[in-house]
């Protein structure tokens, strides 16, 4: 009796999986190189224009101090765009490993899009190279003041063991190598499963994600210290790594919502992405929006309560200047508005409703990066040359998304032989 039962369960599972595969419209799920060519070319065009605008603005400040201020403004604006693209790739890498660890069967459709994002860290490396080259060889301190000997005060000397150019460059190389190995490995396992149907590849991806999440958490936190928090080397926060991860995941989920809602509207995914899957994706966006707000409030409250001058300086700069309006906008726009809207069940199940909320969150994350990084530009108020900030954020971000669309056209839009496809087709929300 025991042997008969042990053989019948796998047989039943295999029958369900074969039945699920029969329902796939492979012609629609394999879009080909021409997939979304207009969107892809538009993203590449906007990205290149944005970078050219930033480069041009670096030479419009005249001579002397004016030119240095213009170069600083341009490079910091480009840096914000790099951080946005980095956050999309990191958010996708963390998201897919979390979904693998939870063995979330419904998420197979969502996971392929995330895998595409995290397989493109080589694009993020290319976007990072101009910043690394300029800061290490020529400008010295426009983005990271501690690299300029004129700013190397007593606070810097206490941190010089960590904040020095050689260690900074070595850590950057380590971060990118780890992320590229994880992202590429998980993507290749998924693509190999498309070809072979080997269900044990899912178990292998889940095993990699088990230790990969720990490595991912550490490298993401330290990268946020190196590339964002160290822009003001006098300030420190033990929660900043989590804050950066939360914002990156919100932006990544928002962009995935935009992509999958658009694909659903075009009818490409059929029963593999219905309002049931969209509902769960909306709940994830809601959850990480609340998580971002929780971490942001905790960081602010702890710094306010302790009232340590070295910590409070970060918020004093932004609360006592024209950046205070951005703080208020983030409180309302990055938390309160999406929190109230995403509480409504029909909105999460509406492709148009979720698409609009996701687009709003994409914009809010850009404002969040501006709020963190922009005050480093000496003597430039947020309203001055705002077009440079917009171009700086759009340039690297749109280039990265252009490569995402390009790569989506070279593989099935979902893992077509994932052993959990039967769960995807049968998925239904009861909450």
C-alpha positions in Angstrom: 0.0 0.0 0.0 2.8 2.4 0.9 4.6 1.8 -2.4 1.5 2.3 -4.4 0.8 5.6 -2.7 4.4 6.9 -3.2 4.2 6.3 -6.9 0.8 7.7 -7.5 1.5 11.2 -6.0 4.4 12.0 -8.4 2.4 10.5 -11.3 -0.5 12.8 -10.5 1.8 15.8 -10.2 3.3 15.0 -13.6 -0.1 14.6 -15.2 -1.1 18.0 -13.8 2.1 19.6 -15.1 1.7 18.1 -18.6 -1.9 19.4 -18.7 -0.7 22.8 -17.7 1.8 22.8 -20.5 -0.8 22.0 -23.0 -2.6 25.2 -22.1 0.4 27.3 -22.9 0.3 29.4 -26.1 4.0 29.1 -26.9 3.8 31.4 -29.8 2.6 34.2 -27.5 5.1 33.4 -24.8 8.1 33.4 -27.2 7.9 37.0 -28.5 11.1 37.0 -30.5 13.7 39.8 -31.1 11.1 42.3 -32.3 9.2 42.2 -29.0 8.1 45.7 -27.9 10.5 47.3 -30.3 8.9 50.7 -30.0 9.1 50.7 -26.2 12.7 49.4 -26.4 13.9 51.9 -28.9 12.1 54.7 -27.0 13.8 53.7 -23.7 17.2 53.7 -25.4 16.5 57.1 -27.0 15.4 58.7 -23.8 18.3 57.2 -21.9 20.9 58.4 -24.4 19.3 61.9 -24.5 19.3 62.0 -20.7 23.0 61.2 -20.5 23.9 63.7 -23.2 21.9 66.4 -21.4 23.8 65.7 -18.2 27.2 65.7 -20.0 26.3 69.0 -21.7 25.3 70.6 -18.4 28.7 69.8 -16.9 30.2 72.5 -19.2 27.7 75.3 -18.8 28.9 76.8 -15.6 31.5 79.1 -17.0 34.9 79.1 -15.4 36.3 78.5 -11.9 33.9 77.7 -9.1 30.9 77.9 -11.4 32.2 75.2 -13.6 33.1 73.0 -10.7 29.5 73.4 -9.3 28.1 72.5 -12.7 30.2 69.4 -12.9 29.3 68.4 -9.4 25.6 68.9 -10.1 25.8 66.9 -13.4 27.8 64.0 -11.8 25.6 63.7 -8.8 22.5 63.7 -11.0 24.0 60.9 -13.1 24.9 59.1 -9.9 21.2 59.2 -8.8 20.3 57.5 -12.1 22.9 54.8 -11.6 21.5 54.2 -8.1 18.0 53.9 -9.6 19.1 51.3 -12.1 21.2 49.5 -9.5 18.1 49.4 -7.2 16.0 47.8 -9.9 18.5 45.0 -10.4 19.1 44.5 -6.7 15.4 44.5 -5.9 14.8 41.9 -8.6 17.6 39.7 -7.3 16.3 39.8 -3.7 12.7 39.3 -4.7 13.3 36.2 -6.8 15.4 34.6 -4.1 12.7 35.4 -1.5 10.1 33.8 -3.7 12.3 30.7 -4.2 12.8 30.3 -0.5 9.0 30.5 0.1 8.5 28.1 -2.8 5.7 30.4 -4.0 4.1 28.5 -6.8 1.9 31.3 -8.0 4.9 33.5 -8.6 6.5 31.7 -11.5 5.2 34.2 -14.0 6.5 37.1 -11.9 9.8 35.4 -11.3 10.9 35.3 -14.9 10.7 39.1 -15.2 12.7 39.5 -12.0 15.3 37.0 -13.4 15.7 39.1 -16.5 16.4 42.2 -14.4 19.0 40.5 -12.2 20.8 39.0 -15.2 21.7 42.4 -16.4 24.1 43.5 -13.7 26.7 43.9 -16.5 24.7 46.9 -17.7 24.8 48.4 -14.2 28.6 47.9 -14.2 28.9 49.9 -17.4 26.8 52.7 -15.9 29.0 52.7 -12.8 32.3 53.0 -14.7 32.1 56.7 -15.5 31.5 57.6 -11.8 34.4 55.4 -10.6 36.7 56.7 -13.3 36.0 60.4 -12.8 36.0 60.2 -9.0 39.2 58.1 -8.7 41.2 59.8 -11.4 40.1 63.3 -12.2 37.3 65.1 -10.2 38.2 63.7 -6.7 35.3 64.5 -4.4 32.5 65.8 -6.5 30.2 62.9 -5.5 32.2 61.6 -2.5 33.8 64.6 -0.7 36.0 62.4 1.4 38.0 61.6 -1.8 39.1 65.3 -1.9 42.1 65.9 0.4 40.5 69.3 1.2 37.6 67.6 3.0 39.6 65.0 4.8 39.0 66.3 8.3 39.3 64.6 11.7 36.0 62.7 11.1 37.4 61.3 7.9 40.7 60.2 9.5 38.7 58.2 12.0 37.0 56.4 9.1 40.0 56.2 6.7 40.5 52.5 7.3 37.2 51.9 5.6 36.8 55.0 3.4 39.8 55.0 1.2 39.9 54.9 -2.5 41.7 51.5 -2.9 39.3 49.8 -0.4 36.3 51.5 -2.0 37.3 50.2 -5.5 38.0 46.7 -4.3 34.7 46.5 -2.5 32.9 47.7 -5.6 34.4 45.0 -7.7 33.5 42.4 -5.0 29.9 43.6 -4.9 29.4 43.4 -8.7 31.1 40.0 -9.0 28.8 38.5 -6.4 25.7 40.0 -7.8 26.5 39.0 -11.4 27.3 35.4 -10.3 24.0 35.1 -8.4 21.9 36.8 -11.0 23.4 35.0 -14.0 23.4 31.6 -12.3 19.7 31.8 -11.4 18.7 33.0 -14.8 20.6 30.3 -16.6 19.1 27.6 -14.3 15.7 28.9 -15.2 16.5 29.0 -18.9 18.0 25.5 -18.9 14.7 24.3 -17.3 12.9 25.8 -20.3 14.9 23.4 -22.5 15.2 20.3 -20.4 12.2 20.4 -18.1 14.4 19.1 -15.2 12.4 19.8 -12.1 15.6 19.5 -9.9 16.9 22.7 -11.4 14.2 24.4 -9.3 15.6 22.7 -6.2 19.1 23.9 -7.1 17.9 27.5 -7.6 16.2 27.3 -4.2 19.4 26.0 -2.6 21.5 28.9 -4.2 18.9 31.4 -2.9 19.3 30.0 0.7 22.8 31.3 1.2 22.5 33.8 -1.6 20.1 35.9 0.4 22.6 36.3 3.2 25.4 37.4 0.9 22.9 39.6 -1.0 21.9 41.3 2.3 25.4 42.0 3.3 26.7 43.3 0.0 23.6 45.5 -0.6 24.0 47.1 2.8 27.7 47.8 2.4 27.1 49.1 -1.2 24.6 51.6 0.1 27.1 52.7 2.7 29.8 53.1 0.0 27.7 54.7 -2.8 25.1 56.7 -1.0 25.7 57.2 2.8 29.4 58.1 2.3 28.3 61.1 0.1 28.2 62.7 3.6 31.0 60.9 5.5 30.1 62.8 8.7 26.7 61.0 8.9 26.0 57.4 9.7 22.9 55.2 10.2 22.8 51.5 11.1 19.4 51.3 9.3 20.5 52.8 6.0 21.2 49.5 4.3 17.6 48.3 5.0 16.2 51.6 4.0 18.0 51.4 0.6 16.9 47.8 0.1 13.3 48.7 0.9 13.3 51.5 -1.7 14.9 49.3 -4.3 12.4 46.6 -3.8 9.4 49.0 -4.1 10.8 50.5 -7.3 11.5 47.0 -8.7 8.0 45.7 -7.9 6.5 48.8 -9.4 8.3 48.4 -12.7 7.4 44.7 -12.7 3.8 45.7 -12.2 4.0 48.1 -15.2 5.5 45.3 -17.4 3.1 42.5 -16.4 0.0 44.6 -16.4 0.9 45.8 -19.9 1.6 42.2 -21.1 -1.8 41.2 -19.6 -3.6 44.0 -21.4 -2.0 42.8 -24.7 -3.2 39.2 -24.0 0.3 37.7 -24.2 0.3 35.8 -20.9 -3.3 34.4 -21.0 -4.1 32.3 -17.9 -0.5 32.6 -16.6 -1.1 36.1 -15.4 -4.7 36.9 -14.5 -6.2 39.3 -12.0 -5.5 36.6 -9.3 -1.7 36.9 -9.9 -1.9 40.6 -10.3 -3.7 40.8 -7.0 -0.9 39.1 -5.2 1.6 41.3 -7.0 -0.3 44.3 -5.8 -0.2 43.0 -2.2 3.5 42.6 -2.5 3.8 46.3 -3.6 1.6 47.3 -0.7 3.6 45.3 1.8 7.0 46.8 0.7 5.5 50.3 0.6 4.6 49.8 4.3 8.0 48.3 5.0 9.7 51.3 3.4 7.6 53.6 5.5 8.4 51.6 8.7 12.1 51.6 8.1 12.1 55.3 7.1 10.2 56.3 10.2 12.3 54.2 12.5 15.5 55.7 11.2 14.1 59.3 11.5 12.6 58.6 15.0 15.8 57.1 16.5 18.0 59.9 15.2 15.5 62.5 16.5 15.2 60.8 19.9 18.9 60.4 20.4 19.7 63.9 19.1 23.3 63.1 18.4 24.7 66.1 16.3 26.6 63.8 13.9 23.4 61.9 13.1 20.9 64.8 13.2 23.0 66.8 10.7 21.5 64.7 7.8 17.9 65.7 8.6 18.8 69.2 9.8 20.2 70.0 6.3 17.0 68.7 4.7 14.5 70.1 7.1 15.9 73.6 7.4 16.2 74.2 3.7 14.1 74.1 0.5 14.4 70.3 0.7 11.7 70.2 3.4 9.0 70.2 0.8 10.5 66.9 -0.6 10.4 65.4 2.8 6.7 66.2 3.1 6.0 65.0 -0.4 7.6 61.6 0.4 5.6 61.2 3.6 2.4 61.7 1.6 3.3 60.4 -1.9 5.6 57.5 -1.0 3.5 56.2 1.8 0.1 57.7 2.6 -1.4 57.9 -0.9 -0.3 54.4 -2.1 -1.2 52.9 1.3 -4.8 54.1 1.2 -5.2 53.3 -2.5 -3.7 49.8 -2.3 -6.0 48.9 0.6 -8.8 48.8 -1.9 -9.1 45.3 -3.3 -10.6 46.1 -6.7 -7.7 48.5 -7.5 -5.2 45.7 -7.0 -7.2 43.5 -9.4 -7.6 46.2 -12.0 -4.8 46.3 -14.6 -5.3 50.0 -15.2 -5.6 50.8 -11.5 -2.4 48.9 -10.4 -0.6 50.3 -13.5 -1.3 53.9 -12.4 -0.3 53.2 -8.8 2.9 51.5 -10.0 3.8 54.4 -12.2 3.3 56.8 -9.2 5.7 54.7 -7.1 8.3 54.7 -9.8 8.3 58.5 -9.7 8.3 58.6 -5.9 11.4 56.4 -5.7 13.2 58.8 -8.0 12.2 61.7 -5.6 13.4 59.6 -2.7 16.9 59.3 -4.3 16.9 63.0 -5.1 16.1 63.7 -1.4 19.0 61.6 -0.2 21.7 62.6 -2.8 20.8 66.0 -4.1 21.7 68.2 -1.0 25.4 67.1 -1.6 25.5 69.7 -4.5 26.9 72.8 -2.8 24.8 75.9 -3.1 22.2 74.5 -5.6 18.6 74.6 -4.5 16.3 71.8 -5.7 14.4 74.1 -8.0 17.5 75.2 -9.9 18.2 73.3 -13.1 15.8 70.6 -12.2 15.9 69.4 -15.8 19.5 68.2 -15.0 18.2 66.1 -12.2 15.4 64.6 -14.3 17.8 63.9 -17.2 20.3 62.3 -14.7 17.7 59.9 -13.3 16.1 59.1 -16.6 19.3 58.5 -18.5 20.8 55.4 -16.8 17.4 54.1 -15.7 15.9 54.2 -19.2 19.0 52.6 -20.7 18.8 49.8 -18.2 15.1 49.2 -18.9 15.8 49.3 -22.6 18.1 46.3 -22.1 15.5 44.6 -20.0 12.9 44.8 -22.8 15.6 43.7 -25.3 16.4 40.6 -23.2 12.7 39.8 -22.6 12.4 39.3 -26.4 15.1 36.6 -26.4 13.5 34.1 -24.0 10.0 32.9 -23.1 8.1 35.5 -21.0 7.5 32.8 -18.3 9.4 29.6 -17.3 7.5 27.3 -19.6 8.6 24.1 -17.9 8.6 25.2 -14.3 7.2 22.3 -12.2 4.8 24.7 -10.5 2.9 25.8 -13.6 -0.1 23.8 -12.6 -0.2 25.9 -9.4 0.0 29.1 -11.5 -3.0 28.1 -13.6 -5.1 27.0 -10.6 -4.1 30.0 -8.4 -7.0 32.0 -6.8 -7.2 34.6 -4.1 -9.5 34.4 -1.2 -8.4 37.4 0.7 
